[in-house]
Structure formats: structure tokens, C-alpha cells
């Protein structure tokens, strides 16, 4: 097949392909997704009330105060939320922003993938042009591969050649348990030894607020369940809840939510 024929086929296929979705207006929506190239409006951004998050009162108060300061245009910190899976790290970030939007549209959430940290400067340039505050949310960054991810993010948080816009702060989560104790501990605590430890510590130190999340005791977990079932007016029993948690291998905020979903399903309700 000739080159000219191949070019005609390529042109035809390009015409058949749907045009790329237009970039979302950074001043028009409550939340966004960044795909590494384009800003998209997040559909269905309607988190539950932040008051439903129980058992993490200290973390919730610190995060809420910091995000409120940022929304108000005051000095605020980048945040690292680390620790046990399913304990509300991601939910706290989203619910905190949503709760502030009930009173003001001055702040929006932008979720950016951890795998595309190298595209953040492009995102920062885009957001800097909007008269609005943004919390850029990076979920589940891996500290085990700190040589790649930590150094990239570290340069953006502090010490880069170009200053980060003042209307942007970051909230980063990591499911690595005990990350702060481990980076302050022995070199053997991290698989790469001293270099790996130094990378993780250097990144952790760039965050003005570091909030740890641990699995709850039984009493605290039952309080989490109680908050959800009361909100949705569901009937429940303690022994049934504990059996549900046991069947799923432990207690966490996510399992408390799953139990509420199970109860709603049994009752023929949707939540």
C-alpha cells in the first residue's frame, strides 16, 4: 500500500474519532479530575456530611481548620494524611471541601493521579489563572517507590525553580502505615536502606500538616457504625455489626460504611 493511501486512511480515521472533550471552566464546578492533560468537571460530587466521620476527631479538626484558612485566602499548609486503609483519609479531604462549599464557592477540589505527578506544573499554570482557591488531591502515593515519586513531588512542594501559585495547596494520602515512625527509625525499616529513608523523610518534611490514621478499637468502631445508621435511620444490633466486621477481617471506617450499606439493602432502602 502506498504512503498516500496510508495517509488517506489515517485522515479518515481521525475524522471518525470523536473530538476531545473541552476543558472544564476552573471557576464553574465544585470538583474536578485532572487526567494529565485536561481538566474535567467531576460528575456527581455530592459527599456525605463531614459530621458523619467519627473516630478521627483530631484529624478532622486539623484538616478542616487548614482547608478553611486556604478557602478564606489565609496562609495554609500542604497536608499529608497517612496510615491504615479505609480510615477516612480520602473521604475527609472530599467531605471537608464539600462542607465549606455549602457556605462559599471560593474553593474547589481537583483530583490528580499519583502516576502523573510530572504533569502537575501544567495543572498549576492552568489553575493559577482562576480567581479561586484549589485543593489538589493526590490519593495513595507510594512511599516504597520514593526515589521516583517522592523526589518529583518534593520539588513541587518546595525548592523548585518556579514558585507554586498561592491559590493552590496539596492534600496527599498514603496507605503506608507508620510512615513517619519508619522514616525516623532505623535504615533497615525501609527496603532501600538509608537512601530510601532519606527520600521519604525529605518528602514528609515538606508537609506543614501530617495526620496519622490508625485502626479503631471496638468502641470507636461501633460509634462509626452508629453515626451512619442514625443518619440513614437504619435498625441495627451490636452483635450483628461485630460479626459483619469479623467476617471482613477487621474494623475500619470503610467497613462501618459497608455495614450501613448492608443494612440498607436488607431493609430495601438505597443510600
C-alpha positions in Angstrom: 0.0 0.0 0.0 1.4 3.4 -1.0 2.2 6.1 1.5 -0.5 8.3 0.0 -3.1 5.6 0.6 -1.9 5.2 4.2 -2.2 8.9 4.8 -5.8 8.9 3.4 -6.8 6.1 5.7 -5.2 7.9 8.7 -7.0 11.1 7.8 -10.3 9.2 7.6 -9.9 7.5 10.9 -9.0 10.9 12.5 -12.2 12.4 11.2 -14.2 9.5 12.5 -12.8 9.8 16.0 -14.8 11.9 18.5 -13.3 15.3 19.3 -11.6 15.6 22.7 -13.8 16.8 25.4 -13.4 20.5 26.1 -11.6 21.6 29.2 -13.8 22.4 32.1 -14.1 26.0 33.4 -12.0 26.1 36.6 -14.4 28.6 38.1 -17.6 26.8 37.4 -17.6 23.5 39.3 -17.3 22.1 42.8 -14.7 19.4 41.9 -12.5 18.3 39.0 -10.5 15.5 37.6 -7.1 16.1 36.1 -6.1 13.5 33.5 -2.5 14.7 33.0 -3.6 17.0 30.1 -7.1 18.3 30.5 -9.2 19.5 33.5 -12.6 17.7 33.6 -15.6 18.5 35.8 -16.3 15.7 38.3 -19.8 14.4 37.9 -21.9 13.6 40.9 -19.7 15.3 43.5 -22.1 15.1 46.5 -20.2 13.7 49.5 -22.0 12.9 52.8 -21.9 15.4 55.7 -18.4 15.6 57.2 -20.0 15.2 60.6 -20.6 11.5 59.8 -16.8 10.9 60.0 -16.3 9.8 63.6 -13.4 8.3 65.5 -11.0 10.7 63.8 -11.9 13.9 65.6 -8.4 15.3 65.9 -7.5 14.7 62.3 -10.9 16.1 61.2 -10.5 19.3 63.2 -6.9 19.9 61.9 -7.8 19.3 58.3 -11.0 21.4 58.4 -9.2 24.3 60.0 -6.4 24.2 57.4 -8.7 23.9 54.4 -10.9 26.7 55.8 -7.9 29.0 56.1 -7.0 28.3 52.5 -10.5 28.9 51.3 -10.5 32.2 53.1 -7.3 33.3 51.4 -5.1 33.0 54.5 -1.9 31.1 54.8 -2.4 27.3 54.8 -0.3 24.2 54.8 0.0 21.3 52.4 -1.3 18.1 54.1 -0.1 14.5 54.3 -2.7 12.0 55.5 -1.1 8.7 56.1 -1.9 5.3 57.7 -4.4 2.5 57.8 -6.6 1.7 54.8 -10.2 2.6 54.9 -9.9 5.0 57.8 -11.3 8.1 56.0 -8.2 9.8 54.7 -9.7 10.4 51.2 -13.2 10.9 52.5 -12.0 13.6 54.9 -10.4 15.6 52.1 -13.5 15.4 49.9 -16.1 16.0 52.7 -14.1 18.9 54.1 -14.1 20.7 50.8 -17.7 20.0 50.2 -18.7 21.2 53.7 -17.0 24.6 53.0 -18.7 24.9 49.6 -22.0 24.9 51.5 -21.1 28.4 52.6 -18.8 29.6 49.7 -17.7 28.6 46.3 -14.2 30.1 46.9 -12.6 26.6 46.9 -12.7 23.6 44.7 -11.2 20.1 44.8 -9.0 18.8 42.0 -8.1 15.1 42.0 -4.8 14.4 40.3 -3.4 10.9 39.7 -0.3 9.9 41.6 1.1 8.3 38.5 1.2 11.6 36.6 3.0 13.9 39.1 5.2 15.2 36.3 2.1 16.9 34.8 1.3 19.0 37.9 3.2 22.1 36.7 0.9 22.3 33.7 -2.1 21.9 36.1 -0.7 24.6 38.4 -0.3 27.0 35.5 -3.9 26.4 34.5 -5.3 26.9 38.0 -3.2 29.9 38.7 -5.3 31.9 36.1 -8.5 31.4 38.0 -9.6 33.7 40.8 -10.4 30.8 43.1 -8.7 28.6 45.7 -7.9 25.0 44.9 -7.1 21.9 46.9 -5.2 19.5 44.7 -5.8 16.0 46.0 -3.3 13.2 45.2 -4.6 9.8 46.5 -2.4 6.9 47.6 1.1 7.9 46.8 3.6 5.1 47.1 6.4 5.8 49.5 8.0 2.4 48.7 9.0 3.8 45.3 10.1 7.1 46.9 13.1 7.5 44.5 10.7 8.3 41.7 7.6 9.8 43.3 9.0 11.5 46.4 11.6 13.4 44.5 9.2 14.6 41.9 6.6 15.7 44.4 9.2 17.2 46.8 10.5 19.6 44.2 6.9 20.8 43.6 6.2 21.3 47.2 9.3 23.3 48.0 12.6 24.3 46.3 11.5 24.1 42.7 12.8 26.5 40.1 9.3 28.0 39.7 7.2 29.0 42.7 3.9 27.3 43.1 0.8 29.5 42.8 -0.5 30.8 46.1 -4.1 29.7 45.3 -3.1 26.0 45.3 -2.4 23.7 48.3 -2.0 19.9 48.2 -3.6 17.1 50.2 -1.8 13.8 49.7 -2.7 10.4 51.1 -0.6 7.3 51.6 -1.8 3.9 52.8 1.6 3.1 54.1 1.1 2.5 57.8 3.5 4.1 60.3 5.3 6.0 57.6 6.5 8.8 59.9 7.8 6.5 62.6 9.6 4.4 60.0 11.3 7.2 58.2 12.6 8.4 61.6 13.6 4.9 62.6 16.4 2.6 61.6 17.7 2.4 58.0 16.6 -1.2 57.9 13.0 -0.2 58.3 12.8 0.7 54.6 13.7 -1.7 51.8 16.2 0.6 50.1 18.1 1.4 53.2 19.3 4.9 54.1 18.7 6.5 50.6 15.1 5.3 50.6 14.6 6.6 54.2 16.1 9.9 53.3 13.8 10.3 50.3 10.7 9.5 52.3 11.7 11.7 55.2 12.6 14.6 52.9 9.1 14.4 51.3 7.3 14.0 54.6 9.0 17.1 56.0 7.7 19.2 53.2 4.1 19.0 54.5 3.1 21.5 57.2 0.4 19.2 58.5 0.9 15.4 58.9 -2.1 13.4 60.1 -1.9 9.7 61.0 -4.8 7.3 60.9 -4.9 4.0 62.8 -7.5 1.2 63.0 -10.0 1.9 65.8 -10.8 -0.1 68.9 -14.2 -1.8 69.1 -15.9 1.0 71.0 -14.8 3.6 68.4 -15.8 1.4 65.5 -19.3 0.9 66.9 -19.5 4.7 67.2 -18.7 4.9 63.5 -21.5 2.4 62.7 -23.9 4.3 64.9 -23.3 7.6 63.1 -24.0 6.0 59.7 -27.1 4.1 60.7 -28.6 7.0 62.6 -28.1 9.3 59.5 -30.0 6.8 57.3 -32.5 5.8 60.0 -31.5 2.1 60.0 -32.1 -0.5 62.7 -29.0 -2.5 63.8 -27.7 -4.7 66.6 -24.2 -4.6 68.1 -23.6 -8.4 67.8 -24.6 -8.3 64.1 -22.3 -5.4 63.4 -19.3 -7.1 65.1 -20.0 -10.3 63.2 -20.0 -8.4 60.0 -16.6 -6.8 60.8 -15.2 -10.2 61.8 -16.3 -11.7 58.5 -14.4 -8.9 56.7 -11.2 -9.3 58.6 -11.2 -6.3 60.9 -12.6 -2.9 61.7 -12.3 0.3 59.8 -14.4 3.3 58.7 -14.9 1.7 55.3 -16.2 -1.5 56.8 -18.6 0.6 59.0 -19.9 2.1 55.8 -20.2 -1.3 54.2 -22.2 -2.5 57.1 -24.6 0.5 56.7 -25.0 -0.4 53.0 -25.7 -4.0 54.0 -28.4 -2.9 56.5 -30.0 -0.6 53.9 -30.0 -3.4 51.4 -31.7 -5.7 53.9 -34.3 -3.1 54.5 -34.9 -2.5 50.8 -33.5 1.1 51.0 -31.0 2.9 48.9 -28.4 5.2 50.4 
